């Protein structure tokens, strides 16, 4: 996102706001896809950022949907059921029953436990439908099932019923900064796939794999950050090529696709010097901008500053009088966005621009704390036009007891 776009948004919308860019999202999807083997299709995990879902759903194959609320968003923005993967560690039986009866074109469902599998099978039997089901293999946490349970459920589907075996899903976590874990996981999956073939005579229809690709949020060298991200994607591509399994693979990604398309803009509303340290207070805060691994600003996020009239603020000479720590508007000592930023002449009215804010940053914050408003969301379409997707939202009603 260049500063000209940000200046245009600042001229039209009050801070704080998020600015999401369709052209950047499309570019990033193409970039990641080009680094992976052709047999890999990308799946967008919409929990990363539901506001870019209309763009993402046109750029990828499936869309991962983890709740009824997320499915309702899909319907509202026109995502076809054929792209929807119903997943989630907890599923509501009434919702599953509703989907099976009324939305027969759902791409597939995932089962994360034998009990959840039974729920889907019941709903399918009641609706007289055949339902494609992926079985999630656990990585040792609360998600998915042990290998023995996965094998047993494949046997049940092979023997008949309304659930049809659609493949195996596996995801173990995010921000994998090297390929070591990928290597171990893909070998484990190869062994499972071979066992499925040997025991049940079934070729795996599809493998859905959560790559957990990293996003470099911190530091000042943007080129080095991009190179580090790409190196992991390229390494994963080589590991996929080397698998014994050569069938279809869906790579489920959220952060790696959406992070770069987002910018968070917040304005300095107060400035002071406390015990020799420059402090800038902004109209946003940690309830609105959350980076993975950013607690107490122990790392410096990728950000820069503009003056009130849109000029770039330089770093100065590194002297203490040019170093500023940025604090948010919450009444907690934890609300630290950045420490010791070199910003010569920073003043009230200037804005801080936080980059790579397109994934999770806008949804993982403590947004109801102090009953402060939710910020605006601005979308920049591929045609360059700006559109307000969500205006400022008051939250005090949500914290007001009924009376």
C-alpha positions in Angstrom: 0.0 0.0 0.0 1.7 3.2 -1.1 1.4 6.5 0.8 -0.7 8.1 -1.9 -3.5 5.6 -1.3 -3.2 6.3 2.4 -3.4 10.0 1.9 -6.5 9.6 -0.2 -8.1 7.5 2.5 -7.1 10.0 5.2 -8.8 12.8 3.2 -12.1 10.9 3.3 -12.2 8.9 6.5 -11.5 9.7 10.1 -9.0 7.6 12.0 -8.5 4.9 13.2 -9.3 2.7 10.2 -8.2 -0.4 8.4 -7.4 -0.2 4.7 -7.5 -3.4 2.7 -6.3 -3.5 -0.9 -7.7 -6.0 -3.5 -4.8 -5.7 -5.9 -2.3 -6.6 -3.3 -4.4 -9.6 -2.1 -4.6 -10.9 -5.7 -0.9 -10.3 -6.2 0.0 -12.2 -3.0 -2.3 -15.2 -3.9 -0.7 -15.4 -7.3 2.8 -15.1 -5.8 2.3 -17.9 -3.3 0.6 -20.2 -5.8 3.5 -19.7 -8.2 5.9 -21.0 -5.6 4.0 -24.2 -5.0 3.5 -27.3 -7.3 0.7 -27.1 -9.8 -1.3 -29.9 -8.1 -1.7 -27.7 -5.0 -4.8 -25.5 -4.9 -5.1 -22.8 -2.3 -7.9 -22.6 0.3 -8.7 -19.3 2.1 -9.2 -19.5 5.8 -11.8 -16.7 6.1 -11.2 -16.3 9.9 -8.0 -14.4 8.9 -10.1 -11.6 7.5 -13.7 -11.8 6.5 -13.7 -8.3 4.9 -11.6 -9.5 2.0 -13.6 -12.7 1.5 -15.3 -11.5 -1.7 -11.9 -11.0 -3.3 -10.3 -14.1 -1.8 -13.1 -16.4 -2.9 -12.6 -15.3 -6.5 -8.8 -15.8 -6.2 -8.6 -19.3 -4.6 -10.5 -22.6 -4.6 -12.3 -23.6 -1.4 -13.1 -21.3 1.6 -12.7 -22.6 5.1 -15.7 -21.8 7.3 -15.5 -22.4 11.0 -18.8 -21.2 12.4 -22.4 -20.5 11.5 -21.6 -16.8 11.6 -18.8 -17.2 9.0 -21.2 -19.2 6.8 -23.8 -16.4 7.0 -21.1 -14.0 5.9 -20.4 -16.3 2.9 -24.0 -16.2 2.0 -24.2 -12.4 2.4 -21.3 -11.8 0.0 -22.2 -14.5 -2.5 -19.7 -17.2 -2.0 -21.1 -20.3 -3.7 -21.7 -23.4 -1.5 -19.5 -25.4 -3.9 -16.5 -23.5 -2.4 -17.5 -23.9 1.2 -15.7 -26.3 3.6 -17.5 -26.6 6.9 -14.9 -27.1 9.6 -14.4 -26.2 13.2 -13.5 -28.1 16.3 -17.1 -27.5 17.7 -20.1 -27.8 15.4 -23.7 -27.2 16.2 -25.9 -30.2 15.2 -28.9 -28.1 14.3 -26.7 -26.0 12.0 -25.2 -29.1 10.4 -28.7 -30.6 9.9 -29.9 -27.3 8.3 -26.9 -27.3 5.9 -27.4 -30.9 4.9 -31.1 -30.4 4.2 -31.0 -27.0 2.6 -27.5 -26.6 1.1 -26.7 -29.9 -0.6 -23.8 -28.4 -2.6 -21.5 -27.7 0.3 -18.1 -28.8 -0.9 -17.3 -30.9 2.2 -17.5 -31.2 6.0 -14.6 -32.0 8.3 -15.0 -34.4 11.3 -12.7 -33.7 14.3 -13.9 -36.5 16.5 -15.9 -39.8 16.3 -18.8 -38.0 18.0 -18.7 -35.2 15.4 -18.5 -37.8 12.6 -21.6 -39.5 14.1 -23.4 -36.1 14.1 -22.7 -35.5 10.4 -23.7 -39.1 9.6 -27.0 -38.7 11.5 -27.8 -35.4 9.7 -27.0 -37.0 6.3 -29.2 -40.0 7.1 -32.1 -37.8 8.2 -31.8 -35.8 5.1 -31.4 -38.8 2.8 -28.1 -37.3 1.5 -24.6 -38.4 0.8 -22.2 -36.0 2.5 -18.4 -35.7 1.7 -16.4 -35.8 4.9 -12.8 -35.1 5.5 -11.2 -36.6 8.7 -8.9 -34.4 10.6 -5.7 -36.0 12.0 -4.5 -34.5 15.2 -1.1 -33.0 15.7 -1.3 -33.7 19.4 -3.5 -30.7 20.4 -7.3 -30.5 20.9 -8.0 -30.6 17.1 -8.6 -33.7 15.1 -8.3 -37.4 16.0 -5.7 -40.0 16.6 -4.6 -42.1 13.7 -6.4 -45.2 14.9 -9.7 -43.3 15.1 -9.2 -41.9 11.6 -8.5 -45.4 10.3 -11.6 -46.8 12.0 -13.9 -44.1 10.5 -12.5 -44.8 7.0 -13.6 -48.4 7.6 -17.0 -47.3 8.6 -17.5 -45.2 5.5 -16.1 -48.1 3.3 -18.8 -50.3 4.8 -21.6 -48.0 3.8 -23.6 -45.1 5.2 -24.3 -41.6 4.2 -20.8 -40.1 4.8 -18.4 -40.4 1.9 -14.7 -40.4 2.5 -13.4 -37.1 1.0 -9.8 -37.1 2.4 -7.7 -36.2 5.3 -7.1 -32.8 6.9 -4.0 -31.9 8.9 -2.9 -28.6 10.4 -0.6 -28.1 13.4 -0.1 -24.4 13.8 1.0 -21.1 12.3 4.1 -19.1 11.7 6.4 -22.0 10.8 9.6 -20.1 10.1 11.5 -23.1 8.6 10.6 -26.3 6.8 11.7 -28.7 9.6 8.2 -29.2 10.9 6.8 -29.4 7.3 9.2 -32.2 6.6 8.2 -34.3 9.6 4.5 -33.7 9.0 4.5 -34.6 5.4 6.4 -37.8 6.1 3.9 -38.7 8.8 1.0 -38.0 6.3 2.7 -40.2 3.7 2.8 -43.1 6.2 -0.9 -42.6 7.0 -1.8 -42.5 3.3 0.1 -45.7 2.7 -1.6 -47.4 5.6 -5.1 -46.3 4.3 -4.3 -47.9 1.0 -2.9 -51.1 2.5 -5.7 -51.6 5.1 -8.8 -50.4 3.2 -7.7 -50.5 -0.5 -8.6 -46.8 -0.8 -6.6 -44.1 -2.6 -6.7 -40.9 -0.7 -9.1 -38.6 -2.6 -7.5 -35.4 -1.3 -5.1 -34.1 1.3 -5.9 -30.8 2.9 -2.8 -29.4 4.6 -2.4 -26.3 6.7 1.0 -25.0 5.8 1.2 -22.4 8.6 3.4 -20.3 6.3 5.2 -17.4 8.1 4.6 -13.7 7.8 7.5 -11.5 8.9 5.9 -8.7 10.9 8.9 -7.1 12.5 12.1 -5.4 11.6 12.9 -2.7 9.1 14.2 -4.6 6.0 11.2 -5.3 3.9 13.1 -7.1 1.2 14.8 -9.4 3.7 11.3 -10.2 5.2 9.9 -11.1 1.8 12.9 -13.3 1.0 12.5 -15.1 4.3 8.8 -15.8 3.6 9.4 -17.0 0.1 12.2 -19.3 1.2 9.8 -21.2 3.4 7.1 -21.5 0.7 9.7 -22.7 -1.9 11.0 -25.2 0.6 7.5 -26.5 1.3 6.9 -26.8 -2.5 10.0 -29.1 -2.8 8.8 -31.2 0.1 5.4 -31.6 -1.5 7.0 -32.6 -4.8 9.1 -35.3 -2.9 6.0 -36.9 -1.3 5.1 -40.5 -2.1 1.5 -39.2 -2.3 1.0 -37.5 -5.6 -2.7 -36.9 -5.5 -4.6 -33.6 -5.1 -3.5 -31.3 -2.2 -5.4 -28.3 -0.9 -3.2 -25.8 1.0 -5.2 -24.0 3.7 -3.9 -20.5 4.3 -5.1 -17.3 5.9 -2.3 -15.2 7.3 0.1 -15.8 4.4 -2.5 -14.7 1.8 -4.2 -11.7 3.6 -1.6 -10.1 5.8 0.1 -8.0 3.2 -3.1 -6.5 1.8 -3.9 -4.6 5.1 -2.9 -1.4 6.7 -4.0 0.1 10.0 -3.9 3.9 10.3 -4.1 5.7 13.7 -3.6 9.3 14.6 -1.4 10.9 17.3 -3.8 12.7 19.7 -1.4 13.6 22.5 2.4 13.8 22.9 4.5 14.3 26.0 7.9 13.6 27.5 7.9 11.4 30.6 11.2 11.1 32.4 13.1 11.9 29.3 11.2 9.5 27.0 9.0 10.8 24.1 5.5 9.4 24.3 2.9 9.6 21.5 -0.7 8.5 22.3 -2.9 7.5 19.4 -6.6 7.2 18.9 -6.4 3.4 18.3 -4.5 0.8 20.3 -3.8 -2.9 21.0 -7.5 -3.6 20.9 -7.4 -2.8 17.1 -4.0 -3.9 16.0 -2.6 -7.3 17.0 0.5 -8.9 15.5 1.4 -12.5 16.3 4.3 -12.3 18.8 3.8 -8.6 19.5 3.1 -8.5 23.2 4.3 -5.3 24.9 6.0 -4.2 21.6 9.0 -6.5 22.3 9.6 -6.4 18.5 9.3 -3.4 16.3 6.5 -3.9 13.7 6.8 -2.7 10.1 5.4 0.8 10.3 6.0 4.4 9.3 4.6 7.8 9.9 3.0 10.7 7.9 2.5 14.3 9.0 -1.0 15.6 9.3 -0.8 16.9 5.7 0.5 13.6 4.4 4.3 14.1 4.2 6.6 11.3 5.1 8.3 11.6 8.5 12.0 10.7 8.4 14.0 8.9 11.1 16.2 11.9 11.9 19.7 11.3 13.2 18.9 8.7 15.8 19.3 11.1 18.7 17.1 10.4 21.7 15.0 13.5 21.0 13.9 11.8 17.8 12.9 8.5 19.3 9.2 8.0 20.0 7.3 5.2 21.8 3.7 4.8 20.5 1.0 4.0 23.0 -2.7 3.3 22.5 -5.9 4.6 24.1 -6.6 1.8 26.5 -6.1 2.3 30.3 -3.6 -0.5 30.6 0.2 -0.5 30.6 0.1 -3.3 28.0 -1.1 -1.0 25.3 2.2 -0.4 23.7 2.3 -0.5 19.9 5.9 0.4 19.2 9.0 1.4 21.2 11.7 3.9 20.3 10.7 4.6 16.7 13.1 7.1 15.0 10.6 9.8 13.9 12.0 13.3 13.7 9.4 15.9 14.6 6.5 13.6 15.3 3.6 15.7 16.6 -0.1 15.7 17.5 -2.2 15.2 14.3 0.4 13.0 12.6 -0.5 9.4 11.7 1.2 6.1 12.3 0.8 3.6 9.5 1.0 -0.1 10.5 1.7 -2.5 7.6 0.8 -6.2 7.1 -2.4 -5.7 9.1 -4.6 -7.7 6.7 -4.9 -10.9 8.7 -6.2 -11.4 12.3 -5.1 -7.9 13.3 -8.6 -6.6 13.3 -10.3 -9.5 14.9 -8.0 -10.8 17.7 -7.9 -7.6 19.8 -9.7 -7.0 23.0 -12.2 -4.9 21.1 -14.8 -4.5 23.9 -12.4 -3.3 26.5 -13.3 0.3 27.8 -16.3 0.2 25.4 -14.4 2.0 22.7 -15.7 2.1 19.2 -14.7 -0.4 16.5 -12.7 1.4 13.8 -13.8 1.9 10.2 -13.0 -0.6 7.5 -12.1 0.8 4.1 -11.7 -1.3 1.0 -9.6 -0.3 -2.0 -10.9 -2.2 -5.1 -8.8 -3.4 -8.0 -10.0 -0.3 -9.8 -8.4 1.9 -7.2 -11.7 3.1 -5.8 -12.2 3.4 -2.0 -15.3 2.1 -0.4 -16.4 2.2 3.3 -17.2 -1.4 4.2 -17.9 -0.7 7.9 -18.4 2.6 9.6 -17.4 3.3 13.1 -19.3 1.0 15.5 -20.2 1.9 19.0 -19.7 -0.9 21.5 -21.1 0.5 24.7 -24.5 -1.1 24.2 -22.8 -4.5 24.2 -21.4 -3.8 27.7 -24.5 -2.2 29.1 -26.6 -4.5 31.4 -30.2 -4.9 30.5 -32.4 -2.8 32.8 
